[in-house]
Amino acid sequence: MDENTGINEIAARIADLRDICGFSTKDMADYLGITEEEYTNYENAKVDFPVSTLYALAAKFGVDLTEILTGVSPKLTNCSLVRKGRGIAVDRYKGYDFESIAYKFIGRKIEPMIVTVGPETETCTPACVTHGGQEFNYVLEGTVKVTFGKREFILEEGDCFYFDPTVPHAQSAVGGKGAKFLTVILL
């Protein structure tokens, strides 16, 4: 499946869930704190959903994020095994690849993901995002710059950063090479 197909399918599932729950596009825009036009751009697959928006929508609709991403509810309650490289794509920002690695487990209280940031993020740092919960980043490969509010932290392989994600933040690669880190978000 190509990237646009994935975005279209996610957008269609969200529109269906909104309709089933009886919410208008204005209700959803107000809930997310954005304009109705911005919201309808998401539902019409004109722009990709930020991961924080996907979490917020899943909470509003009372479904697991996996259901929004795949159309299938997670089924496992005791344990979940996801082999290397077999997670599901969560978000597709330019220069970012997110891979959900616990998507099969129902009722998750955390969302672990492998994030790969490309070298282009060094010169074109993505916009800062915010979301609820707590977040933990552990660098697996390369060097990652974490922009956190007005501060910046450089993390090398093996370094970790635990923080309040209601503070605007972004991650980017450093040193002309891509980087990879584990992020765990407390939902």
ABEGO torsion letter per residue (X at the ends): XBAAAAAAAAAAAAAAAAAAAGBBAAAAAAAAGBBAAAAAAAAAGABBBBAAAAAAAAAAAGBBAAAAAAGBBBABAABBBBBBGABBBABBBBGBBBBBAAAABBGBABBBBBBBBBAAAAABBBBBBBBBEBBBBBBABEBBBBBBEABBBBBBBGBBBBBBAABBBBBBBBGGBBBBBBBBBBX
